[in-house]
Amino acid sequence: MAAPLRPGLRVSSGLTIPDAELSWRFSRSSGPGGQGVNTADSRVELSWDVAGSAALTPAQRDRLLARLDGRLVGGVLTIAASEHRAQLRNRDAARERLGALVAAALRPPAPPRRATKPTRGSKERRLTAKHKRTDVKQLRQRPRDV
C-alpha cells in the first residue's frame, strides 16, 4: 500500500511541520524479527529542532520549549519507534507520536480549579454510610460475655 503524499506533518489546523525540518535516523531494532533482525534497520528516530523551527510562532515556540523542557536536548525533540518489524510502520508510528506530543504541548492550560466545600447533605450522607458500615462490622464480631 502506497503512503499518501504528505507535504508535512500536520499537528493542528494552525501548525504543519515541514518535512524539511524533520530528520530521520535508522538503526537495528532489538526484539523479535526472524532472520532479518540483524540486517534490517527498522528502528526509527525522528528529530525536530523546536528551537530553530520556522513553522512556529514565537508564542508557540515559547510554550513548546517550556512544556517539553525535560524531553529536549539542545532544543531538539527526538522520538524513537521500534515496536514494529517494518521500518515504514515505525516511521508512521514516530510521525503520529511526534504530532500527538506537540499538539498536547500546544494546548492552552486548563482553567484553574475553583475551590468548593462539600454540601451539608453530602457530609450527612457520608457520616450515615460510615455509621452503617460500623454497625455491619460490629455484627460480625463474636458475642462477648460481660
MIGU-374791 format. One record per atom (N, C-alpha, C): residue in one letter; x, y, z. Coordinates in steps of 0.05 Angstrom, whole numbers, plus 5000, padded with zeros to 4 digits. Layout:
<nodes>
AXYZ
...
</nodes>
This chain:
<nodes>
M501749765000
M500050005000
M501850255000
A501450434982
A503050674980
A502150875000
A504151015011
A503451225031
A502451465017
P500451605029
P499351845016
P501452065015
L501252234995
L503052464993
L502552655015
R504752715031
R504452895053
R506453125050
P505453375050
P507353595048
P508853645074
G507753545096
G509053585122
G507353445143
L508253475168
L506753355190
L504753555201
R502253495196
R500053675206
R499553615235
V500053815252
V499753785281
V496953885289
S496254115279
S493554235284
S492854405260
S490554535262
S489654705239
S491554935236
G492955025256
G494755255254
G497655185252
L498354925252
L501154855251
L501654605234
T503354625215
T504354405199
T507354415199
I508654205208
I511654195208
I512554105181
P514154265167
P515154185140
P516953935142
D516853775122
D518553535121
D521553605122
A522253835112
A525053925111
A526153965139
E524454015159
E525354065186
E525553805202
L524553585191
L524653325205
L527053175195
S528553055214
S530852895206
S530552615217
W531252425201
W530752135207
W533451995211
R533451805229
R535851635233
R534751355237
F536151165225
F535350885226
F537550705238
S536650505253
S538650325265
S537250055269
R538849865278
R537749595282
R536049595308
S533849465306
S531949455328
S532449195344
S532049215370
S532248975387
S529548835386
G529448585395
G526948445397
G526548255374
P524148145371
P523747935351
P523848055322
G524547885304
G524647975276
G525347755257
G525947515267
G526547295249
G529347315237
Q529647215213
Q532347215200
Q533347495194
G531647685189
G532547945181
G533148135204
V533048035229
V533348215252
V536148345253
N538148195243
N540848305245
N541648465220
T539948475201
T540748625176
T538948855170
A536448865181
A534549075174
A534749305194
D534949545184
D534949785201
D532049875205
S530549745224
S527749805226
S527150005249
R529050055267
R528650255288
R528950535276
V527050705285
V526950975273
V527251185295
E528851385290
E529051615307
E528351865291
L526252005300
L525352245286
L526052485304
S527552675292
S528452905307
S527353155295
W526653355312
W525653605303
W526753825320
D527954025308
D529254245322
D527054445329
V526054435354
V523954615363
V524954895365
A527354935376
A528355205380
A528955345353
G529655205332
G530355335307
G528255305285
S525855215292
S523755165273
S522555435262
A522255445236
A521055675223
A517955655222
A516955415228
A514055365226
A512555475251
L513955535272
L512755625297
L512655925300
T510556015312
T510456295320
T512056325346
P512956565354
P514456585379
P512956485403
A510356535404
A508756435427
A508656135427
Q508356005404
Q508355715403
Q511055605411
R513155725401
R515855635408
R516355655438
D515555875450
D515955905479
D514455695495
R511955645487
R510255445501
R511455165498
L512355095474
L513554835470
L516154805485
L517855005485
L520354985499
L519954965529
A517855095540
A517255075568
A516054805575
R514154705559
R512754465567
R514354215561
L516054215541
L517653985533
L520453995543
D520954165563
D523654215573
D525153965580
G523853775593
G525153525601
G525753335579
R524453375556
R524853185533
R526753305512
L527353555514
L529053685494
L532053665501
V533653615480
V536553615484
V537653825464
G538454045475
G539454265458
G537254375440
G534854385449
G532554485434
G531454295413
V532454045413
V531653845393
V529953635407
L527653575395
L525853365405
L526253115389
T526752885402
T527252635388
T525252425397
I524052295378
I522152075382
I523351825370
A523351605386
A524351345376
A521951155374
A521950995353
A519850795349
A521150545339
S520650325354
S521750065345
S519849835352
E517249905355
E515349695363
E514449515340
H514849605315
H514049445292
H516549325279
R516049115263
R518248985249
R519049125223
A517149275212
A517649415187
A518349705192
Q520449805178
Q521350075181
Q519150275174
L517550225153
L515450405145
L513350445167
R512650225180
R510650245202
R511850405226
N514450365231
N515750515252
N515950815245
R516350875220
R516351155211
R513651285216
D511551145209
D508851245213
D508251285243
A509151085259
A508651105288
A510151345300
A512651395291
A514151615301
A512851885293
R511851905269
R510552145260
R508052205277
E506451985281
E504052025297
E504652105326
R506751985337
R507452045365
R508452335367
L510052425348
L511052695348
L508752895346
G506952835328
G504653015324
G502953035349
A502452805362
A500752795386
A502152945409
L504852905411
L506353035433
L506353345430
V506753435405
V506853725400
V504053845404
A501953705394
A499253805397
A498453825426
A499253625442
A498553635471
A500153865485
A502553915477
A504154125489
A503154405481
L501954425458
L501054685448
L498254765459
R496754565470
R494154625481
R494354825503
P492455015505
P492555205527
P492155065554
P493155185575
P492855055601
P489955045610
A489254845625
A486554815635
A486055045655
P483555135657
P482955345676
P483355245704
P484155415722
P484755325750
P482155235763
R482455035780
R480154925794
R479155115815
R476555145816
R475255315835
R474755165860
A475755255883
A475455115908
A472555125917
T471454895924
T468754885934
T468754725960
K466654755975
K466354606000
K464154395996
P464454166011
P462253966009
P459654076021
T457453996009
T454854096019
T454153956046
R452354066060
R451453956085
R450253676081
G448753646060
G447453386054
G449553176048
S451653246033
S453753046026
S455252966051
K455753156069
K457053086095
K455352886111
E452752946112
E450952776127
E450752496115
R450652476088
R450552216075
R453152056080
R455352186080
R457952056085
R458051946113
L457152106133
L457252016160
L455251786165
T452851806153
T450851596155
T451951326144
A453351346121
A454451106109
A456650986127
K458151156140
K460251056158
K458950916183
H456851036193
H455450906216
H454350636208
K453150616184
K452050356175
K454350156173
R456550236162
R458850056159
R459849956186
T459950136205
T460750066232
T458849856244
D456249896241
D454249706251
D454649426239
V455149426212
V455449166199
V457949026210
K460149166214
K462549036224
K462248946253
Q460649096269
Q460249016296
Q458548756298
L456748726279
L455148476278
L456848236271
R459048266258
R460848046250
R462547956273
Q462848116294
Q464548036316
Q463347816333
R464947676348
R464047466366
R462447596388
P460447456398
P459047566420
P460847566445
R460547776461
R462247796485
R460547736510
D461747596528
D460447546554
D461247766573
V459347906583
V460048126601
V459248056629
</nodes>
